[in-house]
């Protein structure tokens, strides 16, 4: 069933106006007519059944019927990453949204090949992924900021795991194995060119950073992010946290 995010308060019999993109999807992709059944959701009121009551070039309206599920939030996971090229970045945001990232925090590093991001496009990617994977909240995408500002404003009692391809680092199983279920964390994925020696030293100057190794192979940035997220969700996230697969 078609599932759409809507930020307004949701309750029975409320009439919602859909935005231009949602209208286009219903009219031109699905060719939906009045009476078409769908669901709407957000992070506050959860998921509701709804019916399409009017569709035209001017306006598209749906009427909410009944609540299907109450809202539950994904674990408090922040993903720090150096911006990637267009297709890789789209892939990262979509799949990390499916894997339960709550906050995307793009940062500028010394070897970062990209100096800006299209915030609106990334938000659109995140909304589409959230609609598809049946989560209730839409990830927050922070503005691009320098690495030092991102670290200096981080909460000191929340561990930030630095995924490092070389050098001394703990295994992912040990890094996540001792965490309590749904522990808030941050994950940092470096740029395609890797982190510089001064950047690694800078990370080590903070008490909340932990260096973590993702195995014997060198992973692309987007692959490393998804691998780390998968391990976190399996070991201590909102998958079956009682099952410790890795030891």
Buried (B, 14 or more C-beta within 10 A) or exposed (E): EBBBBBEEEBEEEBEBEBBEEBBEBBBEEEEBEEEBEBBBBBBEBBBBBBBBBBBEEEEBBBBBBEBBEEBEEBBBBBBBBBBBEEEBBBBBBBBBBBBBBBBBBBBBBEEBEBEEBEBEEBBBBBBBBBBEBEBBBBBEBBEBBEBEEBBEEBEEEEBBBBBBBEEEBBBBBBBBBEBEEBBBBBBBBBBBEBBBEEBBEBBEEEEBBBBBBBEEEEBEBBBBBBBBBBBBBBBBBBBEBEEEEEE
